[in-house]
Amino acid sequence: PNGRYDYVYYVTSNFSAREYNLTRHAGTCFSLAEYLEFSNDQKCLPALKSALDYMKLFSVPGLEDPKTTCFVERGLATMGSNGLATLALAKYMKVTNDRKDQELLKRMCNWILTQIADDGNFKGHKQNYNTGTYTDAQVLYYPGEVIYGLVMSYNLLKEHRWIDGANKIANWIINVRDKDLKPLKLAHDHWMLYGLNELYRITPNQIYIDYTVKICQAIMHRQILESQYPDYSGAHNNKGDPSSTQAATRSEGLLAAYKLLKDFGNMPEFSNKVLEYAKRSISFQLRTQYTKLNTIYVRNAKKALGGFRQSLNSHSIRIDYVQHNLSSLI
């Protein structure tokens, strides 16, 4: 009723934990807005509105510029939670054409700009809201989340500064942070692939195509093609019980890359290979969904039904497991 999600549900014990994570809350709102756009299923709209209203409770004025807005959880303003909050709100506005939060979205994007250093790196990934200082933490997915959020917001409101900011971040990632990495050593960054697919369409830059190809190569290299356990086929090698979400994020990235490479890459053979690997991944992911058949013996079949579990042999459902699998399938 207050707009929170049931963050993590343990199927075998029929127990929900009270822990929470605002970044994953925002990402789940984005996937629900994607679903609304895809299906026009209006039954999900009240839940989405309620979840976005809950997210807004965490908004405060930015420290560098009080005319901007950021989101703070447990005293920290993280680039990830702010990037995905921007993405979720922009996607909701696009799908529903509800513009009542237009000024809020502008303030959110403008706060992100205050966090970008001159070279395109972030000043920090996590800012202590009480002191204004930054922690030493570096989170892999934050830059891609921010790029995607800025580009989606630009597509709505045409504020060119946001595209300039997105390009600065992308160029720093490619030309500085990952400059000397061999392709197979690149991180499997699905949010960056989402962001580059959208960014290239506004500011075409060949390095975005080249970097996309390299990340796809790294992802495909790690996919399980053959295993003594046939159910593992299509998963990604994580040295044990294959993760549902790990596979989902990889297929999300591959499918975003496929769109970009199909439209602009001029490499049909490679593009088709990317799609083939994504399909194989999704086949694995579907083996981790709770269905009418495999919930026969769980305590609360109705609550588990439709969710995606952590892995083939781990029976918990967290909102981001469902979020990434839903986005991947769409």
Contacts in CASP RR format, 6 or more apart in sequence:
PFRMAT RR
TARGET T0000
AUTHOR 0000-0000-0000
METHOD contacts of the structure
MODEL  1
PNGRYDYVYYVTSNFSAREYNLTRHAGTCFSLAEYLEFSNDQKCLPALKS
ALDYMKLFSVPGLEDPKTTCFVERGLATMGSNGLATLALAKYMKVTNDRK
DQELLKRMCNWILTQIADDGNFKGHKQNYNTGTYTDAQVLYYPGEVIYGL
VMSYNLLKEHRWIDGANKIANWIINVRDKDLKPLKLAHDHWMLYGLNELY
RITPNQIYIDYTVKICQAIMHRQILESQYPDYSGAHNNKGDPSSTQAATR
SEGLLAAYKLLKDFGNMPEFSNKVLEYAKRSISFQLRTQYTKLNTIYVRN
AKKALGGFRQSLNSHSIRIDYVQHNLSSLI
1 50 0 8 1.000
2 50 0 8 1.000
2 54 0 8 1.000
3 47 0 8 1.000
3 50 0 8 1.000
3 51 0 8 1.000
3 53 0 8 1.000
3 54 0 8 1.000
4 20 0 8 1.000
4 25 0 8 1.000
4 51 0 8 1.000
4 54 0 8 1.000
5 25 0 8 1.000
5 28 0 8 1.000
5 51 0 8 1.000
5 319 0 8 1.000
6 16 0 8 1.000
6 319 0 8 1.000
7 16 0 8 1.000
7 17 0 8 1.000
7 18 0 8 1.000
7 19 0 8 1.000
7 20 0 8 1.000
7 21 0 8 1.000
7 24 0 8 1.000
7 318 0 8 1.000
7 319 0 8 1.000
8 16 0 8 1.000
8 17 0 8 1.000
8 19 0 8 1.000
8 316 0 8 1.000
8 317 0 8 1.000
8 318 0 8 1.000
8 319 0 8 1.000
9 15 0 8 1.000
9 16 0 8 1.000
9 303 0 8 1.000
9 304 0 8 1.000
9 316 0 8 1.000
9 317 0 8 1.000
9 318 0 8 1.000
10 16 0 8 1.000
10 17 0 8 1.000
10 315 0 8 1.000
10 316 0 8 1.000
11 290 0 8 1.000
11 298 0 8 1.000
11 299 0 8 1.000
11 300 0 8 1.000
11 303 0 8 1.000
11 304 0 8 1.000
11 309 0 8 1.000
11 315 0 8 1.000
11 316 0 8 1.000
11 317 0 8 1.000
12 298 0 8 1.000
12 299 0 8 1.000
12 315 0 8 1.000
13 299 0 8 1.000
14 298 0 8 1.000
14 299 0 8 1.000
14 300 0 8 1.000
14 303 0 8 1.000
21 73 0 8 1.000
21 320 0 8 1.000
22 55 0 8 1.000
22 58 0 8 1.000
22 71 0 8 1.000
22 73 0 8 1.000
22 81 0 8 1.000
22 85 0 8 1.000
23 78 0 8 1.000
23 80 0 8 1.000
23 81 0 8 1.000
23 84 0 8 1.000
24 318 0 8 1.000
24 319 0 8 1.000
24 320 0 8 1.000
24 323 0 8 1.000
25 51 0 8 1.000
25 54 0 8 1.000
25 55 0 8 1.000
25 319 0 8 1.000
26 55 0 8 1.000
26 71 0 8 1.000
26 81 0 8 1.000
26 83 0 8 1.000
26 84 0 8 1.000
26 85 0 8 1.000
26 87 0 8 1.000
26 88 0 8 1.000
27 84 0 8 1.000
27 87 0 8 1.000
27 88 0 8 1.000
27 320 0 8 1.000
27 323 0 8 1.000
28 51 0 8 1.000
28 319 0 8 1.000
28 320 0 8 1.000
28 322 0 8 1.000
28 323 0 8 1.000
29 48 0 8 1.000
29 51 0 8 1.000
29 52 0 8 1.000
29 55 0 8 1.000
29 88 0 8 1.000
29 92 0 8 1.000
30 84 0 8 1.000
30 87 0 8 1.000
30 88 0 8 1.000
30 91 0 8 1.000
30 323 0 8 1.000
30 327 0 8 1.000
31 322 0 8 1.000
31 323 0 8 1.000
31 324 0 8 1.000
31 326 0 8 1.000
31 327 0 8 1.000
31 330 0 8 1.000
32 44 0 8 1.000
32 47 0 8 1.000
32 48 0 8 1.000
32 51 0 8 1.000
32 326 0 8 1.000
33 48 0 8 1.000
33 88 0 8 1.000
33 91 0 8 1.000
33 92 0 8 1.000
33 95 0 8 1.000
34 91 0 8 1.000
34 326 0 8 1.000
34 327 0 8 1.000
34 330 0 8 1.000
35 41 0 8 1.000
35 44 0 8 1.000
35 326 0 8 1.000
35 330 0 8 1.000
36 42 0 8 1.000
36 44 0 8 1.000
36 45 0 8 1.000
36 48 0 8 1.000
36 95 0 8 1.000
36 96 0 8 1.000
37 91 0 8 1.000
37 94 0 8 1.000
37 95 0 8 1.000
38 330 0 8 1.000
45 96 0 8 1.000
48 92 0 8 1.000
52 88 0 8 1.000
52 89 0 8 1.000
52 92 0 8 1.000
55 71 0 8 1.000
55 85 0 8 1.000
55 88 0 8 1.000
56 101 0 8 1.000
56 104 0 8 1.000
58 71 0 8 1.000
58 72 0 8 1.000
58 73 0 8 1.000
58 81 0 8 1.000
59 69 0 8 1.000
59 70 0 8 1.000
59 71 0 8 1.000
59 104 0 8 1.000
59 108 0 8 1.000
60 69 0 8 1.000
60 70 0 8 1.000
60 71 0 8 1.000
60 72 0 8 1.000
60 77 0 8 1.000
60 129 0 8 1.000
61 67 0 8 1.000
61 68 0 8 1.000
61 69 0 8 1.000
61 70 0 8 1.000
62 68 0 8 1.000
62 69 0 8 1.000
62 70 0 8 1.000
62 77 0 8 1.000
62 111 0 8 1.000
62 114 0 8 1.000
63 127 0 8 1.000
63 129 0 8 1.000
63 132 0 8 1.000
64 111 0 8 1.000
64 114 0 8 1.000
64 115 0 8 1.000
65 110 0 8 1.000
65 111 0 8 1.000
65 114 0 8 1.000
67 107 0 8 1.000
67 110 0 8 1.000
68 107 0 8 1.000
68 108 0 8 1.000
68 110 0 8 1.000
68 111 0 8 1.000
68 114 0 8 1.000
69 104 0 8 1.000
69 107 0 8 1.000
69 108 0 8 1.000
69 111 0 8 1.000
70 77 0 8 1.000
70 82 0 8 1.000
70 108 0 8 1.000
70 111 0 8 1.000
70 129 0 8 1.000
71 77 0 8 1.000
71 81 0 8 1.000
71 82 0 8 1.000
71 85 0 8 1.000
71 108 0 8 1.000
72 129 0 8 1.000
73 81 0 8 1.000
75 128 0 8 1.000
75 129 0 8 1.000
75 130 0 8 1.000
76 126 0 8 1.000
76 127 0 8 1.000
76 128 0 8 1.000
76 129 0 8 1.000
76 135 0 8 1.000
77 126 0 8 1.000
77 127 0 8 1.000
77 129 0 8 1.000
78 125 0 8 1.000
78 126 0 8 1.000
78 127 0 8 1.000
78 139 0 8 1.000
78 142 0 8 1.000
79 112 0 8 1.000
79 115 0 8 1.000
79 122 0 8 1.000
79 124 0 8 1.000
79 125 0 8 1.000
79 126 0 8 1.000
79 139 0 8 1.000
79 142 0 8 1.000
79 143 0 8 1.000
79 145 0 8 1.000
79 146 0 8 1.000
80 125 0 8 1.000
80 139 0 8 1.000
80 141 0 8 1.000
80 142 0 8 1.000
80 145 0 8 1.000
80 146 0 8 1.000
82 108 0 8 1.000
82 111 0 8 1.000
82 112 0 8 1.000
82 146 0 8 1.000
83 112 0 8 1.000
83 142 0 8 1.000
83 145 0 8 1.000
83 146 0 8 1.000
83 148 0 8 1.000
83 149 0 8 1.000
83 150 0 8 1.000
84 145 0 8 1.000
84 149 0 8 1.000
85 108 0 8 1.000
86 105 0 8 1.000
86 108 0 8 1.000
86 109 0 8 1.000
86 112 0 8 1.000
86 146 0 8 1.000
86 149 0 8 1.000
86 150 0 8 1.000
86 152 0 8 1.000
86 153 0 8 1.000
87 145 0 8 1.000
87 148 0 8 1.000
87 149 0 8 1.000
87 152 0 8 1.000
89 101 0 8 1.000
89 104 0 8 1.000
89 105 0 8 1.000
89 108 0 8 1.000
90 105 0 8 1.000
90 149 0 8 1.000
90 152 0 8 1.000
90 153 0 8 1.000
90 155 0 8 1.000
90 156 0 8 1.000
91 152 0 8 1.000
92 98 0 8 1.000
93 99 0 8 1.000
93 101 0 8 1.000
93 102 0 8 1.000
93 105 0 8 1.000
93 156 0 8 1.000
94 152 0 8 1.000
94 155 0 8 1.000
94 156 0 8 1.000
102 157 0 8 1.000
105 153 0 8 1.000
105 156 0 8 1.000
105 157 0 8 1.000
106 157 0 8 1.000
106 159 0 8 1.000
108 153 0 8 1.000
109 149 0 8 1.000
109 150 0 8 1.000
109 153 0 8 1.000
109 159 0 8 1.000
109 162 0 8 1.000
110 161 0 8 1.000
112 146 0 8 1.000
112 150 0 8 1.000
112 162 0 8 1.000
113 161 0 8 1.000
113 162 0 8 1.000
113 165 0 8 1.000
115 122 0 8 1.000
115 123 0 8 1.000
115 124 0 8 1.000
115 127 0 8 1.000
116 122 0 8 1.000
116 123 0 8 1.000
116 165 0 8 1.000
116 168 0 8 1.000
116 169 0 8 1.000
117 123 0 8 1.000
119 172 0 8 1.000
119 176 0 8 1.000
120 165 0 8 1.000
120 168 0 8 1.000
120 169 0 8 1.000
120 171 0 8 1.000
120 172 0 8 1.000
121 169 0 8 1.000
121 172 0 8 1.000
121 176 0 8 1.000
121 177 0 8 1.000
122 142 0 8 1.000
122 143 0 8 1.000
122 169 0 8 1.000
123 134 0 8 1.000
124 134 0 8 1.000
124 135 0 8 1.000
125 134 0 8 1.000
125 135 0 8 1.000
125 137 0 8 1.000
125 138 0 8 1.000
125 139 0 8 1.000
125 142 0 8 1.000
126 134 0 8 1.000
126 135 0 8 1.000
126 137 0 8 1.000
126 139 0 8 1.000
127 133 0 8 1.000
127 134 0 8 1.000
127 135 0 8 1.000
128 134 0 8 1.000
128 135 0 8 1.000
140 187 0 8 1.000
140 189 0 8 1.000
141 189 0 8 1.000
141 190 0 8 1.000
141 191 0 8 1.000
141 192 0 8 1.000
143 169 0 8 1.000
143 170 0 8 1.000
143 173 0 8 1.000
143 191 0 8 1.000
143 192 0 8 1.000
144 169 0 8 1.000
144 173 0 8 1.000
144 189 0 8 1.000
144 191 0 8 1.000
144 192 0 8 1.000
144 194 0 8 1.000
144 195 0 8 1.000
145 191 0 8 1.000
146 166 0 8 1.000
146 169 0 8 1.000
147 166 0 8 1.000
147 169 0 8 1.000
147 170 0 8 1.000
147 191 0 8 1.000
147 192 0 8 1.000
147 195 0 8 1.000
147 196 0 8 1.000
147 199 0 8 1.000
148 191 0 8 1.000
148 194 0 8 1.000
148 195 0 8 1.000
148 198 0 8 1.000
149 195 0 8 1.000
150 162 0 8 1.000
150 163 0 8 1.000
150 165 0 8 1.000
150 166 0 8 1.000
151 162 0 8 1.000
151 163 0 8 1.000
151 166 0 8 1.000
151 195 0 8 1.000
151 198 0 8 1.000
151 199 0 8 1.000
151 202 0 8 1.000
152 198 0 8 1.000
153 159 0 8 1.000
153 162 0 8 1.000
154 160 0 8 1.000
154 162 0 8 1.000
154 163 0 8 1.000
154 166 0 8 1.000
154 202 0 8 1.000
155 198 0 8 1.000
163 199 0 8 1.000
163 202 0 8 1.000
163 203 0 8 1.000
166 195 0 8 1.000
166 199 0 8 1.000
167 199 0 8 1.000
167 203 0 8 1.000
167 205 0 8 1.000
170 192 0 8 1.000
170 195 0 8 1.000
170 196 0 8 1.000
170 199 0 8 1.000
170 208 0 8 1.000
171 207 0 8 1.000
173 192 0 8 1.000
174 207 0 8 1.000
174 208 0 8 1.000
174 211 0 8 1.000
175 207 0 8 1.000
178 186 0 8 1.000
178 211 0 8 1.000
183 214 0 8 1.000
183 215 0 8 1.000
183 217 0 8 1.000
183 218 0 8 1.000
184 217 0 8 1.000
184 218 0 8 1.000
184 221 0 8 1.000
185 218 0 8 1.000
186 214 0 8 1.000
186 215 0 8 1.000
186 218 0 8 1.000
187 215 0 8 1.000
187 218 0 8 1.000
188 215 0 8 1.000
188 218 0 8 1.000
188 219 0 8 1.000
188 222 0 8 1.000
188 236 0 8 1.000
188 249 0 8 1.000
188 250 0 8 1.000
189 215 0 8 1.000
190 249 0 8 1.000
190 250 0 8 1.000
190 252 0 8 1.000
190 253 0 8 1.000
190 256 0 8 1.000
192 215 0 8 1.000
193 212 0 8 1.000
193 215 0 8 1.000
193 216 0 8 1.000
193 252 0 8 1.000
193 253 0 8 1.000
193 254 0 8 1.000
193 256 0 8 1.000
193 257 0 8 1.000
193 260 0 8 1.000
194 252 0 8 1.000
194 253 0 8 1.000
194 256 0 8 1.000
195 256 0 8 1.000
196 208 0 8 1.000
196 211 0 8 1.000
196 212 0 8 1.000
196 256 0 8 1.000
196 257 0 8 1.000
196 260 0 8 1.000
197 212 0 8 1.000
197 256 0 8 1.000
197 257 0 8 1.000
197 259 0 8 1.000
197 260 0 8 1.000
199 208 0 8 1.000
200 208 0 8 1.000
200 209 0 8 1.000
200 260 0 8 1.000
200 264 0 8 1.000
204 264 0 8 1.000
208 260 0 8 1.000
209 260 0 8 1.000
209 261 0 8 1.000
209 264 0 8 1.000
209 265 0 8 1.000
212 257 0 8 1.000
212 260 0 8 1.000
212 261 0 8 1.000
213 257 0 8 1.000
213 261 0 8 1.000
213 267 0 8 1.000
213 270 0 8 1.000
215 253 0 8 1.000
215 257 0 8 1.000
216 254 0 8 1.000
216 257 0 8 1.000
216 261 0 8 1.000
216 270 0 8 1.000
216 274 0 8 1.000
219 236 0 8 1.000
219 250 0 8 1.000
219 253 0 8 1.000
219 254 0 8 1.000
219 277 0 8 1.000
220 254 0 8 1.000
220 273 0 8 1.000
220 274 0 8 1.000
220 277 0 8 1.000
222 236 0 8 1.000
222 237 0 8 1.000
223 234 0 8 1.000
223 235 0 8 1.000
223 236 0 8 1.000
223 237 0 8 1.000
223 250 0 8 1.000
223 277 0 8 1.000
223 280 0 8 1.000
223 281 0 8 1.000
224 232 0 8 1.000
224 233 0 8 1.000
224 234 0 8 1.000
224 235 0 8 1.000
224 236 0 8 1.000
224 237 0 8 1.000
224 242 0 8 1.000
225 233 0 8 1.000
225 234 0 8 1.000
225 280 0 8 1.000
226 233 0 8 1.000
227 233 0 8 1.000
231 284 0 8 1.000
231 287 0 8 1.000
231 312 0 8 1.000
232 242 0 8 1.000
232 284 0 8 1.000
232 312 0 8 1.000
233 280 0 8 1.000
233 283 0 8 1.000
233 284 0 8 1.000
234 247 0 8 1.000
234 280 0 8 1.000
234 281 0 8 1.000
234 283 0 8 1.000
234 284 0 8 1.000
235 242 0 8 1.000
235 243 0 8 1.000
235 246 0 8 1.000
235 247 0 8 1.000
235 281 0 8 1.000
235 284 0 8 1.000
236 242 0 8 1.000
236 243 0 8 1.000
236 246 0 8 1.000
236 247 0 8 1.000
236 250 0 8 1.000
236 281 0 8 1.000
238 246 0 8 1.000
241 311 0 8 1.000
241 312 0 8 1.000
241 313 0 8 1.000
241 314 0 8 1.000
242 284 0 8 1.000
242 311 0 8 1.000
242 312 0 8 1.000
243 310 0 8 1.000
243 311 0 8 1.000
244 285 0 8 1.000
244 288 0 8 1.000
244 308 0 8 1.000
244 309 0 8 1.000
244 310 0 8 1.000
244 311 0 8 1.000
244 312 0 8 1.000
244 321 0 8 1.000
244 325 0 8 1.000
245 308 0 8 1.000
245 310 0 8 1.000
245 320 0 8 1.000
245 321 0 8 1.000
245 324 0 8 1.000
245 325 0 8 1.000
247 281 0 8 1.000
247 284 0 8 1.000
247 285 0 8 1.000
248 281 0 8 1.000
248 285 0 8 1.000
248 308 0 8 1.000
248 321 0 8 1.000
248 324 0 8 1.000
248 325 0 8 1.000
248 327 0 8 1.000
248 328 0 8 1.000
249 324 0 8 1.000
249 328 0 8 1.000
250 281 0 8 1.000
251 277 0 8 1.000
251 278 0 8 1.000
251 281 0 8 1.000
251 282 0 8 1.000
251 285 0 8 1.000
251 328 0 8 1.000
252 324 0 8 1.000
252 327 0 8 1.000
252 328 0 8 1.000
253 278 0 8 1.000
254 274 0 8 1.000
254 275 0 8 1.000
254 277 0 8 1.000
254 278 0 8 1.000
254 281 0 8 1.000
255 275 0 8 1.000
255 278 0 8 1.000
255 328 0 8 1.000
257 274 0 8 1.000
258 271 0 8 1.000
258 274 0 8 1.000
258 275 0 8 1.000
258 278 0 8 1.000
261 267 0 8 1.000
261 270 0 8 1.000
261 271 0 8 1.000
261 274 0 8 1.000
262 268 0 8 1.000
262 271 0 8 1.000
265 271 0 8 1.000
281 328 0 8 1.000
282 328 0 8 1.000
282 329 0 8 1.000
285 308 0 8 1.000
285 325 0 8 1.000
285 328 0 8 1.000
285 329 0 8 1.000
287 312 0 8 1.000
288 308 0 8 1.000
288 309 0 8 1.000
288 311 0 8 1.000
288 312 0 8 1.000
288 325 0 8 1.000
289 306 0 8 1.000
289 307 0 8 1.000
289 308 0 8 1.000
289 309 0 8 1.000
289 325 0 8 1.000
290 298 0 8 1.000
290 304 0 8 1.000
290 305 0 8 1.000
290 306 0 8 1.000
290 307 0 8 1.000
290 308 0 8 1.000
290 309 0 8 1.000
290 317 0 8 1.000
291 305 0 8 1.000
291 306 0 8 1.000
292 301 0 8 1.000
292 305 0 8 1.000
295 301 0 8 1.000
295 304 0 8 1.000
295 305 0 8 1.000
298 304 0 8 1.000
298 315 0 8 1.000
304 317 0 8 1.000
306 322 0 8 1.000
307 317 0 8 1.000
307 321 0 8 1.000
307 322 0 8 1.000
307 325 0 8 1.000
308 317 0 8 1.000
308 321 0 8 1.000
308 322 0 8 1.000
308 325 0 8 1.000
309 315 0 8 1.000
309 316 0 8 1.000
309 317 0 8 1.000
309 321 0 8 1.000
310 316 0 8 1.000
310 317 0 8 1.000
310 318 0 8 1.000
310 321 0 8 1.000
END
